[in-house]
């Protein structure tokens, strides 16, 4: 294919970003070239550096440029709690929220027999070795609340049981600030099922 | 500022793109690193190449990596028509639409006395030299339909008059496929003012 020029090539390349179509890509290209070349150059450098250097943490399997990610390196973190998530992005948002001070383990997927994804495909043995290694007292299951996510959580809860490790599931219910009127019925049913006592009697 | 890691730096850099906030940037970074490093590397290269090599066309002042842009280089284009636009992006969308076969001239702004932008700031003398040079029979004014865009169009129409060049303004009215019910009143008034005869009598 003959190039239609550098500008067209740049617009085409920007379309690789998720959520960016030809119109947004066009807007981005013109903005960068006319008003912010310094940012364009910096973004170019960061993309190259990140693509080349970011791999997976040896211990928790999240994305990092080091052998061990910052959370796994941090002695201040509670190493008795292990939060299990499906993707590195899940671990990232939990960590940005800031409340959880334990460690993570990234499954890189969820059990999905229909798609041929079983415990072997998720390398559950790596997780099992970690649970077996000792020191962990609680496994917090933060897989998504889909059918596959729930099944994965239950599978790992049973695995934890084998090593006498307590397994907990994050709460599902009405989001903070959410108005009942606009909450879907599945979430509402969950919120009622998971109701907690407020008084002592 | 100490770096919070390559991933955080990449997310921060992606926020320089217009319309991209921290959440979208996060989504983009994880998508590229986990599923599409080849595109990330290509985008990095294109950003570097474009930032370094794209300048302005000597003749029409649009963005191009060559001395003369493809439109100005193309002998097949009608060099008697000159379409005047405010930005390179405007010329780009008109050219992509495909109907216009003449040449362009980019103002890089519009007259705006309140902001201190007069004919000198827009380098109108470059345009005047082009009109004076001969060969142009029609100037098509495609500045935006804002107060400043209209004023700019009228100013250039008078300039064209000086060299006996016909000046036309692109039509403003109801967009193709637009439903009257949802069109703003300014556009509707324009559409009535600009009505055309359909029959001969």
Boltz contact constraints between the chains, C-beta under 6 A:
constraints:
  - contact:
      token1: [A, 6]
      token2: [B, 50]
      max_distance: 6.0
  - contact:
      token1: [A, 6]
      token2: [B, 54]
      max_distance: 6.0
  - contact:
      token1: [A, 6]
      token2: [B, 65]
      max_distance: 6.0
  - contact:
      token1: [A, 7]
      token2: [B, 63]
      max_distance: 6.0
  - contact:
      token1: [A, 9]
      token2: [B, 46]
      max_distance: 6.0
  - contact:
      token1: [A, 10]
      token2: [B, 46]
      max_distance: 6.0
  - contact:
      token1: [A, 10]
      token2: [B, 50]
      max_distance: 6.0
  - contact:
      token1: [A, 13]
      token2: [B, 42]
      max_distance: 6.0
  - contact:
      token1: [A, 13]
      token2: [B, 43]
      max_distance: 6.0
  - contact:
      token1: [A, 13]
      token2: [B, 46]
      max_distance: 6.0
  - contact:
      token1: [A, 16]
      token2: [B, 39]
      max_distance: 6.0
  - contact:
      token1: [A, 16]
      token2: [B, 43]
      max_distance: 6.0
  - contact:
      token1: [A, 17]
      token2: [B, 28]
      max_distance: 6.0
  - contact:
      token1: [A, 18]
      token2: [B, 27]
      max_distance: 6.0
  - contact:
      token1: [A, 18]
      token2: [B, 28]
      max_distance: 6.0
  - contact:
      token1: [A, 18]
      token2: [B, 31]
      max_distance: 6.0
  - contact:
      token1: [A, 27]
      token2: [B, 18]
      max_distance: 6.0
  - contact:
      token1: [A, 28]
      token2: [B, 17]
      max_distance: 6.0
  - contact:
      token1: [A, 28]
      token2: [B, 18]
      max_distance: 6.0
  - contact:
      token1: [A, 30]
      token2: [B, 89]
      max_distance: 6.0
  - contact:
      token1: [A, 31]
      token2: [B, 18]
      max_distance: 6.0
  - contact:
      token1: [A, 33]
      token2: [B, 54]
      max_distance: 6.0
  - contact:
      token1: [A, 33]
      token2: [B, 63]
      max_distance: 6.0
  - contact:
      token1: [A, 37]
      token2: [B, 51]
      max_distance: 6.0
  - contact:
      token1: [A, 39]
      token2: [B, 16]
      max_distance: 6.0
  - contact:
      token1: [A, 40]
      token2: [B, 47]
      max_distance: 6.0
  - contact:
      token1: [A, 40]
      token2: [B, 51]
      max_distance: 6.0
  - contact:
      token1: [A, 41]
      token2: [B, 51]
      max_distance: 6.0
  - contact:
      token1: [A, 42]
      token2: [B, 13]
      max_distance: 6.0
  - contact:
      token1: [A, 43]
      token2: [B, 13]
      max_distance: 6.0
  - contact:
      token1: [A, 43]
      token2: [B, 16]
      max_distance: 6.0
  - contact:
      token1: [A, 43]
      token2: [B, 47]
      max_distance: 6.0
  - contact:
      token1: [A, 44]
      token2: [B, 44]
      max_distance: 6.0
  - contact:
      token1: [A, 44]
      token2: [B, 47]
      max_distance: 6.0
  - contact:
      token1: [A, 44]
      token2: [B, 48]
      max_distance: 6.0
  - contact:
      token1: [A, 46]
      token2: [B, 9]
      max_distance: 6.0
  - contact:
      token1: [A, 46]
      token2: [B, 10]
      max_distance: 6.0
  - contact:
      token1: [A, 46]
      token2: [B, 13]
      max_distance: 6.0
  - contact:
      token1: [A, 47]
      token2: [B, 40]
      max_distance: 6.0
  - contact:
      token1: [A, 47]
      token2: [B, 43]
      max_distance: 6.0
  - contact:
      token1: [A, 47]
      token2: [B, 44]
      max_distance: 6.0
  - contact:
      token1: [A, 48]
      token2: [B, 44]
      max_distance: 6.0
  - contact:
      token1: [A, 50]
      token2: [B, 6]
      max_distance: 6.0
  - contact:
      token1: [A, 50]
      token2: [B, 10]
      max_distance: 6.0
  - contact:
      token1: [A, 51]
      token2: [B, 37]
      max_distance: 6.0
  - contact:
      token1: [A, 51]
      token2: [B, 40]
      max_distance: 6.0
  - contact:
      token1: [A, 51]
      token2: [B, 41]
      max_distance: 6.0
  - contact:
      token1: [A, 54]
      token2: [B, 6]
      max_distance: 6.0
  - contact:
      token1: [A, 54]
      token2: [B, 33]
      max_distance: 6.0
  - contact:
      token1: [A, 63]
      token2: [B, 7]
      max_distance: 6.0
  - contact:
      token1: [A, 63]
      token2: [B, 33]
      max_distance: 6.0
  - contact:
      token1: [A, 65]
      token2: [B, 6]
      max_distance: 6.0
  - contact:
      token1: [A, 89]
      token2: [B, 30]
      max_distance: 6.0
